[in-house]
């Protein structure tokens, strides 16, 4: 089943985000790997024009999937430390 993917603002053609919160690299044609915990990553480093910047994944998701319930997001909304 194909999951709904949308381009990430300012990173169009480079990265996409899915409805569940996974980050897809268009160039590498694969999803970025998640942290080793069950909640997935809350921060992702995206690169453009040789510069990298950290982004909160939940905020990226909120920007692209406005009006969708947060329960659809399957990653960590914030840092979870045990």
Buried (B, 14 or more C-beta within 10 A) or exposed (E): EEEEBBBBEEBEEBBBBBBBBBBBBBEEEEEBEBEEEEBBBBEBEBEEEEEEEEBBBBEBBBBBBEEEEEEEBEBBBEEEEE
